[in-house]
Amino acid sequence: MTPPRPSTLRRCADGLYCLVATPVFCVVMFGFFCPLVLVSPTLPLRRAIGRAAVHVCLALIGQRLRREAMNGLPDTPAVVVSNHASYMDGLILTAVLPGRFTFVVQDGAARWPFVGRVLRRMGVSFINRSSVRAGAQQTRQLMKRLKSGESLAIFAEGTFDDHAPGLLPFKNGAFLLAARAEVPVVPAVIRNSRELLGAGWRGFRWRPVSVVIGPPCLPTGSDRAAVAALKQQARHWIAARCGEPDLEALTDTSPDAGPDAGPDAGPDARFGGP
């Protein structure tokens, strides 16, 4: 369903805000905080700077990031899975999650000019989508990291469609990792990030953004049925709260690949991503 077209006054207000807020955010984030991340000596310090950077930059443009039910995050290793609707989502989750969480993204981001260096310095893990062997090896490494006490943050849809609002089908990767490592999946909802930056706009609009953390979902096994059940439990919670249509329910599209979509399945089947 197409959202109603905003009024002329609203579009003018959005345009004026965009002209001011977008350069302010970009100059402070990329001109000050990102170089600071690059030269900081330790990973905990770099992640602390990254979290502070998002809060400061959002505050400078009049945005307040609301957090709800943060006590739902376990102190033990976990995999946080979230909806994905905007390029701001990674920054938003960086701001609200503790520094012990490592983000998992597609390997193309590592090649982005300047930003790729910052992501590497922030300890982001990259998944190679073009090589089955490399992707499977990276997946096994992520399992070992979970078992050793680390926590991960993954956008379960793997990508987003800037022109078609809605919750895309989830990939299996995050849920397979959690099931094999025997750690909980924690669903998270990011609300209004598409309206903040996206939906056809190339700059910021003023919109209230919030992050809600859900109750941990515990895996009951590591077989295909258990992974599917874990995925559906997390998806049901996110779909009911993200404020966008459930496109999987509308299209009845399954993201599964192969009989098991296990560690040796192609990385696109497990993690996706643009």
ZIUR-V449008 format. One record per backbone hydrogen bond with DSSP energy under -1.0 kcal/mol. CO is the residue of the C=O (numbers start at 1). NH is the residue of the N-H. E is the energy in kcal/mol with one decimal. If there is no record, write none. Layout:
# ZIUR-V449008
co->{CO;CO}
nh->{NH;NH}
e->{E;E}
This chain:
# ZIUR-V449008
co->{7;8;9;10;11;12;13;14;15;16;17;18;20;21;22;23;24;25;26;27;28;28;29;32;33;34;35;42;43;44;45;46;47;48;49;50;51;52;53;54;55;56;58;59;66;68;69;70;78;79;80;81;86;88;89;90;91;92;93;98;100;102;103;105;106;107;108;109;112;113;114;115;116;117;118;119;120;125;127;131;132;133;134;135;136;137;138;139;140;141;142;143;144;145;146;151;152;153;154;155;156;167;172;173;174;175;176;177;178;184;185;186;187;189;191;192;193;196;198;209;210;211;212;217;223;224;225;226;227;228;229;230;231;232;233;234;235;236;238;238;245;245;246;247;248;262;267;267;269;270}
nh->{11;12;13;14;15;16;17;18;19;20;21;22;24;25;26;27;28;29;30;31;32;33;34;36;37;38;39;46;47;48;49;50;51;52;53;54;55;56;57;58;59;60;63;62;211;213;72;73;152;186;154;188;89;92;93;94;95;96;97;101;151;153;125;127;109;110;111;112;116;115;118;119;120;121;122;124;123;105;107;135;136;137;138;139;140;141;142;143;144;145;146;147;148;150;149;102;80;104;82;158;171;247;176;177;178;179;180;181;183;79;217;81;214;212;210;196;197;205;201;66;191;68;189;185;227;228;229;230;231;232;233;234;235;236;237;238;239;240;241;242;167;247;250;251;252;265;271;272;172;173}
e->{-2.4;-2.2;-2.4;-2.6;-2.3;-2.4;-2.4;-2.6;-1.9;-1.2;-3.5;-1.8;-1.4;-2.7;-2.4;-2.6;-2.1;-2.8;-2.6;-1.6;-1.2;-2.1;-2.7;-1.6;-2.3;-2.1;-1.5;-2.4;-2.7;-2.0;-2.5;-2.3;-2.3;-2.3;-2.7;-1.7;-1.7;-2.7;-2.7;-2.4;-2.2;-2.2;-3.1;-1.7;-2.5;-2.0;-1.9;-1.7;-2.2;-2.7;-2.9;-2.4;-1.4;-2.6;-2.6;-2.0;-1.9;-1.2;-2.5;-1.7;-1.2;-2.3;-3.0;-2.3;-1.5;-1.2;-1.4;-1.3;-2.1;-3.6;-1.8;-2.7;-2.1;-2.1;-1.5;-2.1;-1.5;-2.5;-2.4;-2.6;-2.4;-2.2;-2.5;-2.0;-2.1;-1.9;-2.0;-2.0;-2.0;-2.0;-2.2;-2.4;-1.4;-2.6;-1.5;-2.5;-2.8;-2.1;-1.4;-1.4;-3.2;-1.4;-2.6;-2.5;-2.0;-2.4;-2.7;-2.3;-2.2;-2.3;-3.7;-1.9;-3.3;-2.4;-1.3;-1.8;-2.5;-2.1;-1.8;-2.5;-2.8;-2.5;-2.6;-2.7;-2.4;-2.5;-2.3;-2.2;-2.3;-2.4;-2.1;-2.0;-2.6;-2.6;-1.5;-2.2;-3.4;-1.5;-1.5;-1.7;-3.2;-1.1;-1.4;-2.3;-2.7;-2.0;-3.2;-1.2;-1.1;-3.4}
